[in-house]
């Protein structure tokens, strides 16, 4: 089974990886991984930086990236 590595833009790289059946399973896992980070650290999007999840294969070739960014609309400026 192929091994995939999941890393967030604000964290150290994944050194152990996760065995998954295929790229589709890796995409699903990446969304769950991003959701866990958002649940644990919801302010990660509000510091003005883009937040990304990078997924690589066993040879550490980049397969895909999930990018997230939050932007306040004018009505949301200055609200807490």
N, C-alpha and C positions, 0 to 999 in steps of 0.2 A: 504494500500500500504506500502511496507517495506521502512524503512528509512536507508540510507547509509551515512557514514561519511568519508570525504576525507581530508587527511592531507598531507602536504609536509614535507620532512625531515628537512627543514630549517625554519619551522614555527610552531606556536602554533597549537594545535589540533582543529578540526572542532567541535564546541559545539552544533550546531543546526541540522546539517545533511540535507539531501535532500531526499525527497520521490521519489522513482522511481519504475517502475513496476516489475523489476526483476534484476538478476545479469548481464544479457547482457546489460541492460540499464545502470547499474552502471559502467561496463567496458567502455562503450562509453563515459559516463560522465567523467570518470577518465582521458581518453585520452584528452578530451576537456580542462579539468582542468589543466593538465600538459602543454598543448599548450598555454593556457593563461599565465601561469607563464613564460614559455620560451619567449613568446612575450613581456611581461612586464620586465623581468629580464634575458636577454639572456646570461649574464656573469655568471649565476649561475652554469653552467656546466664547466666553464674554470678555476675554482679555485682548481682543482685537486681532488675534492670530488665527490663521487657518489651522485646523486640526486634521491630521491625516492618519490613516491606517495603511501600512505598507504590507503587502503579502508577497513573499518570495518562495521559490521552490527549493529543493534539496541542494541545488548548485548556487543558491542565493541569487538567482535571476529574478528580477522584479516581474511579477505576474499581473498585478493590478494594485490600484490605490483607491481608497475611499477618502474623499475630502469633505470636510464639514466646516461650515462657517455660519455664524449667527450675525444678523444685521438688524439693528433697531430701526424701525420705521419712525418717521418724524413724530408721530403721536406717542411713541414709546421712549423717546429721549428723556433722560432724567428721571424716569420712573424706577422705583425699586420693587 
